[in-house]
Amino acid sequence: METLNLIQGSKEWHAHRDNHFNASDAPAMMGVSKYVTRDDLLRKMKSGESEEITPHLQKLFNKGHAAEASIRPHIEVIIGDDLFPVTGSIEIEGLPLSASLDGLTMSGKINFEHKLWNEKLVQQVKNEALDPHYTIQLDQQHLISECEKTIFVVSDGTPENCEYMWYEGDSYQQGKILKGWEQFEKDLAEYEYTPEPVKPVAQAIMELPALNVQITGKVETSNLTVYQESASTFIANINTDLKTDEDFSNAEAQVKYCDKAEKQLEAVKQQALAQTADIDTLFKTIDHIKGELRAKRLTLDKLVKSQKEIVKRGILEDAASALDDHIDILNKGLGGNYVQVQSNFGGAAKGKRTLVSLRDAANTELARTKIAANDLAEIVRANLKYLDNKNDHYKSLFFDLNSIVNKSPDDFENLVKSRISDFDEAEEKRLEVQREQIQQEEAAKLESKQKVEPSIQEKAPEPVKAEATPKVAEVTSSKISVEQRHKINIHKKIQIELVSEGFSESDAVKVINLIKDGEISHLQINY
């Protein structure tokens, strides 16, 4: 770890953070932060915009720093060592990582992390079960500082309100953090910056004039014509092309307003009815306006629900398509359809009320599954490399490669060894049976020959030429070619080796001929 002489909160400290992947940002990068989404972090790092610190937030920061400073001597007594604030950085696998440590012992063995007192976190500390929001930050601190353990403290600065626990790090999670930053770095390079969207607020709705009707057997006074014109203009201006959070917010407000206007018209109508028995034109006009408002309200209400679902489906389909493209690229590099990853975009979208939160959830799930696919591709690549180093005649043993190649390297290696061992053992048994058959055939020939020999021996002995062994007989011609002589020498050497292994000379000759004729498929003579 490179230790930097920086004061936390200073201009230089912020400049350093802007060029590194920081431990405090790691939970957001992994999509588990309670305060910042992964998309927010991408937007901030791409734009270089500083987070706006409100007076309330600054007050909380100041309170936290004061509590940390006050409780430090008490913690030093607990651990029996001094603690020093440290800002450190390190490069791992090309990733510029950084962490600001509340305290580190001079030996570097113990790390100190302080959080301001709150009851929920206190309960987690008492149960020694921290949320990933905290453990991911601690694990990146461990990666950078290489400390042995962290004393995680929650306090208000007093020993009376102070709880602590020991955290020794999780090497598996640390590996996931590195993979997470690796994917985040790729996403950051491809990220197209757009300003942070302002939370949508429904536009002010054009108010319709108050409808006033006075009748005494006939309509005495009425602004119904003006009201009708205003209502028609209002209805015509309602947007039904819904795409953004703002569009949906406006539409939902307009649905409510149409419903309110319908009820007001009904109230005026009932009021007029109380004044006279039959004013046909008045009521028809009111009913017409009510009908228009109702029709628009129902249409808009359906549009809000259906269009929201269409936009939501589009976001999830885009994320799923991006994952498919990523997996296709990996599989092409591996030469087979080996990488398959289970995604849950629907589950990630559950409970998300705005398009912004839905996109962030989909993008976070996309990043998670891309990382999982990359990890699986590395395993497959290693397993394929191991299998490629084996003799080609074993390849047929792995007809189910697609279903086994994603095993852990150790499991895959053991499986390969087991199948090859079983094959070799079966092949050896087959050859043993074949050798026994050859020996039996030779024994039968010998027995037959011995029955004939007595009658031959009664005749005067004559020199007998040795009968050439089929296909492997010695060639005595002085005109023998170099190539033939070379093959004969090879055959002799093989024959000698087989005899040394327990074969008779005749059996050895038969085995050589079987190999030459291709009867033993997995063996051949290399001349």
Buried (B, 14 or more C-beta within 10 A) or exposed (E): BEBBEBEBEEEEBEEBBEEBBBBBBBBBBBBBBEEBBBBBBBBBBBEEEEEEEEEEEEEEEEBBBEBBEBBBEBBBEEBEBEBEBBBBBBEBEEBBBBBBBBBBBEEBBBBBBBBBBEEEBBEBBEEEEBEBBBBBBBBBBBBBBBBBBBBBBBBBBEEEEBBBBEBEBBEEBBEBBBBBBBBBBEBBEEBEEEEEBEEBEBEEBEEBEEBEBEBEEEBEEBEBEEBBEBBEEBBEEBBBEBEBBBBBBBBBBBBBBBBBBBEBBEEBBEBBBEBEEEBEEBEEBBEEBBEBBBEBBEBBBEBBEEBBEEBBEEBBEBBBEBBEEBBEEBBEEBEEEBBEBEBEBEEBBEEBEBBBBBBBBBBBBBBBBBBBBBBBBEBBBBBBEEBEEBEEEBEEBBEEBEEBBBBEBEEBBEBBEEBBEEBEEEBEEEBEEBBEEBBEEBEEEEEEEEEEEEEEEEEEEEEEEEEEBEEBEEEEEEEEEEEEEEBBEBBBEBBEEBEEEEBBEBBBBBBBBBBBEEEBEEEEEEE
